[in-house]
Amino acid sequence: MLILSRKPEESVMIQTQDGSIEIVVTEIATGKVRLGISAPHGCKILRKELVQTMEYNLQAANKPSTHLKDLMAKFKDKD
């Protein structure tokens, strides 16, 4: 991991095959940094916690819960 120090209005450039991505520090406040990101059209920019939540939800959707299986079995036994 590359760690850099930047002041407000300073930026970092990332070169990709599709073009450049620029990350600009727009504001620094207590416990919070605001960033501006310029990237090529079609480049997805997502917050990490959102990606983790989506991955968790996909895993949960593809794997039926054992509790749900047990509950369904109890209903089938009553028939």
Biopython code that builds the backbone (N, CA, C, O; Angstrom):
import numpy as np
from Bio.PDB.StructureBuilder import StructureBuilder

atoms = [
    (1, "MET", "N", (0.850, -1.172, 0.000)),
    (1, "MET", "CA", (0.000, 0.000, 0.000)),
    (1, "MET", "C", (0.896, 1.236, 0.000)),
    (1, "MET", "O", (1.856, 1.334, 0.764)),
    (2, "LEU", "N", (0.559, 2.157, -0.863)),
    (2, "LEU", "CA", (1.260, 3.432, -0.933)),
    (2, "LEU", "C", (0.545, 4.418, -0.016)),
    (2, "LEU", "O", (-0.672, 4.577, -0.100)),
    (3, "ILE", "N", (1.291, 5.072, 0.850)),
    (3, "ILE", "CA", (0.714, 6.055, 1.766)),
    (3, "ILE", "C", (1.342, 7.409, 1.454)),
    (3, "ILE", "O", (2.564, 7.557, 1.457)),
    (4, "LEU", "N", (0.490, 8.392, 1.185)),
    (4, "LEU", "CA", (0.947, 9.735, 0.835)),
    (4, "LEU", "C", (0.313, 10.769, 1.753)),
    (4, "LEU", "O", (-0.764, 10.552, 2.309)),
    (5, "SER", "N", (0.985, 11.874, 1.898)),
    (5, "SER", "CA", (0.417, 13.023, 2.604)),
    (5, "SER", "C", (0.026, 14.053, 1.559)),
    (5, "SER", "O", (0.811, 14.352, 0.659)),
    (6, "ARG", "N", (-1.171, 14.594, 1.666)),
    (6, "ARG", "CA", (-1.656, 15.608, 0.738)),
    (6, "ARG", "C", (-2.364, 16.688, 1.533)),
    (6, "ARG", "O", (-2.973, 16.415, 2.568)),
    (7, "LYS", "N", (-2.282, 17.907, 1.048)),
    (7, "LYS", "CA", (-2.984, 19.044, 1.638)),
    (7, "LYS", "C", (-4.209, 19.336, 0.775)),
    (7, "LYS", "O", (-4.312, 18.836, -0.345)),
    (8, "PRO", "N", (-5.145, 20.147, 1.294)),
    (8, "PRO", "CA", (-6.311, 20.497, 0.471)),
    (8, "PRO", "C", (-5.885, 21.070, -0.884)),
    (8, "PRO", "O", (-4.944, 21.858, -0.982)),
    (9, "GLU", "N", (-6.601, 20.651, -1.911)),
    (9, "GLU", "CA", (-6.385, 21.021, -3.316)),
    (9, "GLU", "C", (-5.187, 20.321, -3.957)),
    (9, "GLU", "O", (-4.921, 20.542, -5.138)),
    (10, "GLU", "N", (-4.458, 19.486, -3.219)),
    (10, "GLU", "CA", (-3.409, 18.672, -3.825)),
    (10, "GLU", "C", (-4.030, 17.359, -4.286)),
    (10, "GLU", "O", (-5.063, 16.933, -3.769)),
    (11, "SER", "N", (-3.393, 16.725, -5.259)),
    (11, "SER", "CA", (-4.002, 15.530, -5.834)),
    (11, "SER", "C", (-2.986, 14.416, -6.047)),
    (11, "SER", "O", (-1.779, 14.597, -5.882)),
    (12, "VAL", "N", (-3.518, 13.267, -6.416)),
    (12, "VAL", "CA", (-2.737, 12.078, -6.760)),
    (12, "VAL", "C", (-3.262, 11.616, -8.110)),
    (12, "VAL", "O", (-4.473, 11.602, -8.328)),
    (13, "MET", "N", (-2.375, 11.239, -9.017)),
    (13, "MET", "CA", (-2.770, 10.738, -10.331)),
    (13, "MET", "C", (-2.465, 9.245, -10.408)),
    (13, "MET", "O", (-1.398, 8.801, -9.985)),
    (14, "ILE", "N", (-3.399, 8.482, -10.946)),
    (14, "ILE", "CA", (-3.228, 7.049, -11.168)),
    (14, "ILE", "C", (-3.388, 6.810, -12.665)),
    (14, "ILE", "O", (-4.431, 7.124, -13.237)),
    (15, "GLN", "N", (-2.365, 6.261, -13.295)),
    (15, "GLN", "CA", (-2.417, 5.978, -14.729)),
    (15, "GLN", "C", (-2.949, 4.569, -14.958)),
    (15, "GLN", "O", (-2.471, 3.617, -14.341)),
    (16, "THR", "N", (-3.934, 4.429, -15.840)),
    (16, "THR", "CA", (-4.487, 3.126, -16.203)),
    (16, "THR", "C", (-4.443, 2.985, -17.715)),
    (16, "THR", "O", (-4.108, 3.938, -18.419)),
    (17, "GLN", "N", (-4.774, 1.816, -18.213)),
    (17, "GLN", "CA", (-4.822, 1.601, -19.660)),
    (17, "GLN", "C", (-5.916, 2.435, -20.301)),
    (17, "GLN", "O", (-5.806, 2.813, -21.467)),
    (18, "ASP", "N", (-6.977, 2.729, -19.545)),
    (18, "ASP", "CA", (-8.117, 3.487, -20.075)),
    (18, "ASP", "C", (-7.984, 4.989, -19.895)),
    (18, "ASP", "O", (-8.841, 5.736, -20.368)),
    (19, "GLY", "N", (-6.946, 5.451, -19.231)),
    (19, "GLY", "CA", (-6.767, 6.876, -18.990)),
    (19, "GLY", "C", (-6.255, 7.120, -17.587)),
    (19, "GLY", "O", (-5.725, 6.218, -16.939)),
    (20, "SER", "N", (-6.418, 8.351, -17.124)),
    (20, "SER", "CA", (-5.914, 8.743, -15.808)),
    (20, "SER", "C", (-7.058, 8.909, -14.816)),
    (20, "SER", "O", (-8.165, 9.314, -15.170)),
    (21, "ILE", "N", (-6.757, 8.585, -13.574)),
    (21, "ILE", "CA", (-7.679, 8.833, -12.473)),
    (21, "ILE", "C", (-7.005, 9.850, -11.565)),
    (21, "ILE", "O", (-5.866, 9.659, -11.140)),
    (22, "GLU", "N", (-7.710, 10.920, -11.275)),
    (22, "GLU", "CA", (-7.176, 11.953, -10.389)),
    (22, "GLU", "C", (-8.002, 11.983, -9.114)),
    (22, "GLU", "O", (-9.231, 12.046, -9.155)),
    (23, "ILE", "N", (-7.312, 11.937, -7.987)),
    (23, "ILE", "CA", (-7.960, 12.023, -6.679)),
    (23, "ILE", "C", (-7.469, 13.307, -6.019)),
    (23, "ILE", "O", (-6.272, 13.477, -5.785)),
    (24, "VAL", "N", (-8.404, 14.208, -5.721)),
    (24, "VAL", "CA", (-8.074, 15.520, -5.168)),
    (24, "VAL", "C", (-8.606, 15.606, -3.747)),
    (24, "VAL", "O", (-9.757, 15.250, -3.495)),
    (25, "VAL", "N", (-7.789, 16.072, -2.822)),
    (25, "VAL", "CA", (-8.241, 16.356, -1.459)),
    (25, "VAL", "C", (-8.968, 17.696, -1.522)),
    (25, "VAL", "O", (-8.356, 18.727, -1.800)),
    (26, "THR", "N", (-10.275, 17.677, -1.264)),
    (26, "THR", "CA", (-11.041, 18.924, -1.349)),
    (26, "THR", "C", (-11.209, 19.607, 0.002)),
    (26, "THR", "O", (-11.341, 20.828, 0.079)),
    (27, "GLU", "N", (-11.204, 18.804, 1.071)),
    (27, "GLU", "CA", (-11.407, 19.374, 2.408)),
    (27, "GLU", "C", (-10.896, 18.409, 3.459)),
    (27, "GLU", "O", (-11.023, 17.192, 3.324)),
    (28, "ILE", "N", (-10.318, 18.970, 4.501)),
    (28, "ILE", "CA", (-9.889, 18.169, 5.642)),
    (28, "ILE", "C", (-10.547, 18.773, 6.882)),
    (28, "ILE", "O", (-10.388, 19.958, 7.175)),
    (29, "ALA", "N", (-11.288, 17.929, 7.603)),
    (29, "ALA", "CA", (-11.949, 18.365, 8.832)),
    (29, "ALA", "C", (-11.619, 17.343, 9.914)),
    (29, "ALA", "O", (-10.990, 16.323, 9.633)),
    (30, "THR", "N", (-12.031, 17.606, 11.129)),
    (30, "THR", "CA", (-11.763, 16.699, 12.234)),
    (30, "THR", "C", (-12.372, 15.328, 11.944)),
    (30, "THR", "O", (-13.592, 15.185, 11.858)),
    (31, "GLY", "N", (-11.516, 14.334, 11.796)),
    (31, "GLY", "CA", (-11.973, 12.968, 11.581)),
    (31, "GLY", "C", (-12.562, 12.688, 10.211)),
    (31, "GLY", "O", (-13.185, 11.643, 10.020)),
    (32, "LYS", "N", (-12.384, 13.591, 9.248)),
    (32, "LYS", "CA", (-13.017, 13.414, 7.950)),
    (32, "LYS", "C", (-12.186, 14.065, 6.851)),
    (32, "LYS", "O", (-11.681, 15.176, 7.012)),
    (33, "VAL", "N", (-12.054, 13.362, 5.741)),
    (33, "VAL", "CA", (-11.375, 13.901, 4.565)),
    (33, "VAL", "C", (-12.338, 13.797, 3.396)),
    (33, "VAL", "O", (-12.918, 12.735, 3.169)),
    (34, "ARG", "N", (-12.519, 14.873, 2.654)),
    (34, "ARG", "CA", (-13.369, 14.838, 1.458)),
    (34, "ARG", "C", (-12.471, 14.741, 0.237)),
    (34, "ARG", "O", (-11.488, 15.471, 0.106)),
    (35, "LEU", "N", (-12.832, 13.814, -0.664)),
    (35, "LEU", "CA", (-12.049, 13.580, -1.863)),
    (35, "LEU", "C", (-12.901, 13.838, -3.095)),
    (35, "LEU", "O", (-14.100, 13.559, -3.103)),
    (36, "GLY", "N", (-12.280, 14.367, -4.124)),
    (36, "GLY", "CA", (-12.902, 14.485, -5.442)),
    (36, "GLY", "C", (-12.183, 13.519, -6.361)),
    (36, "GLY", "O", (-10.955, 13.436, -6.339)),
    (37, "ILE", "N", (-12.941, 12.784, -7.174)),
    (37, "ILE", "CA", (-12.340, 11.776, -8.039)),
    (37, "ILE", "C", (-12.777, 12.019, -9.476)),
    (37, "ILE", "O", (-13.969, 12.086, -9.776)),
    (38, "SER", "N", (-11.786, 12.152, -10.364)),
    (38, "SER", "CA", (-12.049, 12.242, -11.803)),
    (38, "SER", "C", (-11.500, 10.983, -12.441)),
    (38, "SER", "O", (-10.326, 10.652, -12.272)),
    (39, "ALA", "N", (-12.353, 10.279, -13.178)),
    (39, "ALA", "CA", (-11.944, 9.016, -13.791)),
    (39, "ALA", "C", (-12.581, 8.890, -15.169)),
    (39, "ALA", "O", (-13.555, 9.579, -15.474)),
    (40, "PRO", "N", (-12.026, 8.006, -16.005)),
    (40, "PRO", "CA", (-12.614, 7.805, -17.333)),
    (40, "PRO", "C", (-14.059, 7.333, -17.236)),
    (40, "PRO", "O", (-14.431, 6.644, -16.286)),
    (41, "HIS", "N", (-14.867, 7.705, -18.215)),
    (41, "HIS", "CA", (-16.267, 7.283, -18.269)),
    (41, "HIS", "C", (-16.324, 5.761, -18.262)),
    (41, "HIS", "O", (-15.564, 5.102, -18.971)),
    (42, "GLY", "N", (-17.213, 5.213, -17.471)),
    (42, "GLY", "CA", (-17.341, 3.762, -17.392)),
    (42, "GLY", "C", (-16.536, 3.144, -16.265)),
    (42, "GLY", "O", (-16.706, 1.962, -15.965)),
    (43, "CYS", "N", (-15.670, 3.911, -15.638)),
    (43, "CYS", "CA", (-14.887, 3.423, -14.498)),
    (43, "CYS", "C", (-15.783, 3.500, -13.258)),
    (43, "CYS", "O", (-16.222, 4.584, -12.876)),
    (44, "LYS", "N", (-16.052, 2.358, -12.634)),
    (44, "LYS", "CA", (-16.905, 2.335, -11.450)),
    (44, "LYS", "C", (-16.108, 2.771, -10.222)),
    (44, "LYS", "O", (-14.993, 2.304, -9.992)),
    (45, "ILE", "N", (-16.690, 3.661, -9.451)),
    (45, "ILE", "CA", (-16.079, 4.123, -8.211)),
    (45, "ILE", "C", (-17.096, 3.858, -7.107)),
    (45, "ILE", "O", (-18.161, 4.474, -7.075)),
    (46, "LEU", "N", (-16.765, 2.941, -6.203)),
    (46, "LEU", "CA", (-17.676, 2.542, -5.139)),
    (46, "LEU", "C", (-16.985, 2.616, -3.782)),
    (46, "LEU", "O", (-15.775, 2.415, -3.677)),
    (47, "ARG", "N", (-17.758, 2.903, -2.758)),
    (47, "ARG", "CA", (-17.227, 2.860, -1.396)),
    (47, "ARG", "C", (-17.006, 1.402, -1.008)),
    (47, "ARG", "O", (-17.811, 0.537, -1.355)),
    (48, "LYS", "N", (-15.930, 1.131, -0.297)),
    (48, "LYS", "CA", (-15.581, -0.240, 0.064)),
    (48, "LYS", "C", (-16.678, -0.910, 0.881)),
    (48, "LYS", "O", (-16.986, -2.079, 0.652)),
    (49, "GLU", "N", (-17.273, -0.191, 1.831)),
    (49, "GLU", "CA", (-18.299, -0.811, 2.672)),
    (49, "GLU", "C", (-19.531, -1.190, 1.849)),
    (49, "GLU", "O", (-20.227, -2.146, 2.189)),
    (50, "LEU", "N", (-19.807, -0.452, 0.771)),
    (50, "LEU", "CA", (-20.919, -0.802, -0.099)),
    (50, "LEU", "C", (-20.614, -2.095, -0.864)),
    (50, "LEU", "O", (-21.484, -2.956, -0.994)),
    (51, "VAL", "N", (-19.394, -2.233, -1.363)),
    (51, "VAL", "CA", (-18.990, -3.447, -2.075)),
    (51, "VAL", "C", (-19.054, -4.646, -1.134)),
    (51, "VAL", "O", (-19.534, -5.711, -1.522)),
    (52, "GLN", "N", (-18.580, -4.484, 0.083)),
    (52, "GLN", "CA", (-18.610, -5.587, 1.053)),
    (52, "GLN", "C", (-20.050, -5.997, 1.369)),
    (52, "GLN", "O", (-20.339, -7.187, 1.493)),
    (53, "THR", "N", (-20.941, -5.035, 1.499)),
    (53, "THR", "CA", (-22.347, -5.327, 1.771)),
    (53, "THR", "C", (-22.972, -6.066, 0.597)),
    (53, "THR", "O", (-23.727, -7.017, 0.797)),
    (54, "MET", "N", (-22.663, -5.638, -0.630)),
    (54, "MET", "CA", (-23.207, -6.304, -1.811)),
    (54, "MET", "C", (-22.697, -7.742, -1.892)),
    (54, "MET", "O", (-23.467, -8.651, -2.202)),
    (55, "GLU", "N", (-21.416, -7.959, -1.621)),
    (55, "GLU", "CA", (-20.853, -9.308, -1.648)),
    (55, "GLU", "C", (-21.515, -10.188, -0.592)),
    (55, "GLU", "O", (-21.839, -11.344, -0.866)),
    (56, "TYR", "N", (-21.718, -9.662, 0.595)),
    (56, "TYR", "CA", (-22.371, -10.402, 1.673)),
    (56, "TYR", "C", (-23.792, -10.782, 1.274)),
    (56, "TYR", "O", (-24.218, -11.918, 1.486)),
    (57, "ASN", "N", (-24.528, -9.828, 0.693)),
    (57, "ASN", "CA", (-25.908, -10.082, 0.285)),
    (57, "ASN", "C", (-25.980, -11.126, -0.830)),
    (57, "ASN", "O", (-26.881, -11.965, -0.838)),
    (58, "LEU", "N", (-25.034, -11.077, -1.771)),
    (58, "LEU", "CA", (-25.012, -12.078, -2.837)),
    (58, "LEU", "C", (-24.740, -13.471, -2.277)),
    (58, "LEU", "O", (-25.366, -14.447, -2.690)),
    (59, "GLN", "N", (-23.814, -13.554, -1.345)),
    (59, "GLN", "CA", (-23.518, -14.852, -0.722)),
    (59, "GLN", "C", (-24.744, -15.366, 0.021)),
    (59, "GLN", "O", (-25.067, -16.551, -0.063)),
    (60, "ALA", "N", (-25.419, -14.498, 0.738)),
    (60, "ALA", "CA", (-26.605, -14.907, 1.501)),
    (60, "ALA", "C", (-27.728, -15.335, 0.565)),
    (60, "ALA", "O", (-28.461, -16.276, 0.869)),
    (61, "ALA", "N", (-27.870, -14.663, -0.561)),
    (61, "ALA", "CA", (-28.935, -14.993, -1.509)),
    (61, "ALA", "C", (-28.683, -16.335, -2.192)),
    (61, "ALA", "O", (-29.631, -17.036, -2.546)),
    (62, "ASN", "N", (-27.433, -16.690, -2.375)),
    (62, "ASN", "CA", (-27.093, -17.934, -3.061)),
    (62, "ASN", "C", (-27.011, -19.137, -2.138)),
    (62, "ASN", "O", (-26.907, -20.269, -2.612)),
    (63, "LYS", "N", (-27.056, -18.919, -0.843)),
    (63, "LYS", "CA", (-26.894, -20.002, 0.123)),
    (63, "LYS", "C", (-28.085, -19.998, 1.069)),
    (63, "LYS", "O", (-28.139, -19.178, 1.986)),
    (64, "PRO", "N", (-29.058, -20.913, 0.862)),
    (64, "PRO", "CA", (-30.211, -20.928, 1.777)),
    (64, "PRO", "C", (-29.765, -21.191, 3.217)),
    (64, "PRO", "O", (-28.870, -21.999, 3.466)),
    (65, "SER", "N", (-30.378, -20.526, 4.114)),
    (65, "SER", "CA", (-30.055, -20.663, 5.530)),
    (65, "SER", "C", (-30.471, -22.036, 6.039)),
    (65, "SER", "O", (-31.515, -22.555, 5.644)),
    (66, "THR", "N", (-29.664, -22.623, 6.908)),
    (66, "THR", "CA", (-30.027, -23.909, 7.500)),
    (66, "THR", "C", (-31.275, -23.743, 8.359)),
    (66, "THR", "O", (-32.069, -24.676, 8.476)),
    (67, "HIS", "N", (-31.458, -22.575, 8.958)),
    (67, "HIS", "CA", (-32.659, -22.314, 9.755)),
    (67, "HIS", "C", (-33.895, -22.342, 8.862)),
    (67, "HIS", "O", (-34.939, -22.874, 9.241)),
    (68, "LEU", "N", (-33.760, -21.764, 7.675)),
    (68, "LEU", "CA", (-34.874, -21.754, 6.743)),
    (68, "LEU", "C", (-35.197, -23.177, 6.292)),
    (68, "LEU", "O", (-36.369, -23.536, 6.188)),
    (69, "LYS", "N", (-34.180, -23.987, 6.025)),
    (69, "LYS", "CA", (-34.398, -25.385, 5.641)),
    (69, "LYS", "C", (-35.121, -26.143, 6.751)),
    (69, "LYS", "O", (-36.048, -26.907, 6.482)),
    (70, "ASP", "N", (-34.698, -25.934, 7.996)),
    (70, "ASP", "CA", (-35.343, -26.597, 9.134)),
    (70, "ASP", "C", (-36.803, -26.171, 9.259)),
    (70, "ASP", "O", (-37.675, -27.006, 9.503)),
    (71, "LEU", "N", (-37.071, -24.893, 9.094)),
    (71, "LEU", "CA", (-38.424, -24.373, 9.187)),
    (71, "LEU", "C", (-39.299, -24.948, 8.079)),
    (71, "LEU", "O", (-40.441, -25.336, 8.326)),
    (72, "MET", "N", (-38.768, -25.005, 6.863)),
    (72, "MET", "CA", (-39.527, -25.565, 5.746)),
    (72, "MET", "C", (-39.827, -27.053, 5.987)),
    (72, "MET", "O", (-40.915, -27.527, 5.657)),
    (73, "ALA", "N", (-38.875, -27.779, 6.555)),
    (73, "ALA", "CA", (-39.072, -29.196, 6.848)),
    (73, "ALA", "C", (-40.191, -29.377, 7.867)),
    (73, "ALA", "O", (-40.977, -30.316, 7.746)),
    (74, "LYS", "N", (-40.282, -28.508, 8.859)),
    (74, "LYS", "CA", (-41.339, -28.607, 9.870)),
    (74, "LYS", "C", (-42.709, -28.401, 9.239)),
    (74, "LYS", "O", (-43.660, -29.091, 9.605)),
    (75, "PHE", "N", (-42.830, -27.467, 8.300)),
    (75, "PHE", "CA", (-44.105, -27.243, 7.628)),
    (75, "PHE", "C", (-44.485, -28.423, 6.754)),
    (75, "PHE", "O", (-45.660, -28.781, 6.668)),
    (76, "LYS", "N", (-43.499, -29.031, 6.105)),
    (76, "LYS", "CA", (-43.768, -30.196, 5.252)),
    (76, "LYS", "C", (-44.232, -31.377, 6.087)),
    (76, "LYS", "O", (-45.081, -32.149, 5.641)),
    (77, "ASP", "N", (-43.688, -31.535, 7.301)),
    (77, "ASP", "CA", (-44.070, -32.645, 8.173)),
    (77, "ASP", "C", (-45.525, -32.541, 8.624)),
    (77, "ASP", "O", (-46.136, -33.560, 8.942)),
    (78, "LYS", "N", (-46.090, -31.344, 8.661)),
    (78, "LYS", "CA", (-47.460, -31.137, 9.140)),
    (78, "LYS", "C", (-48.492, -31.538, 8.097)),
    (78, "LYS", "O", (-49.666, -31.702, 8.430)),
    (79, "ASP", "N", (-48.084, -31.697, 6.852)),
    (79, "ASP", "CA", (-49.043, -32.063, 5.783)),
    (79, "ASP", "C", (-49.594, -33.430, 5.931)),
    (79, "ASP", "O", (-50.403, -33.861, 5.109)),
]
sb = StructureBuilder()
sb.init_structure("model")
sb.init_model(0)
sb.init_chain("A")
sb.init_seg("    ")
for serial, (resi, resn, name, xyz) in enumerate(atoms, 1):
    if name == "N":
        sb.init_residue(resn, " ", resi, " ")
    sb.init_atom(name, np.array(xyz, "f"), 0.0, 1.0, " ", f" {name:<3s}", serial, name[0])
structure = sb.get_structure()
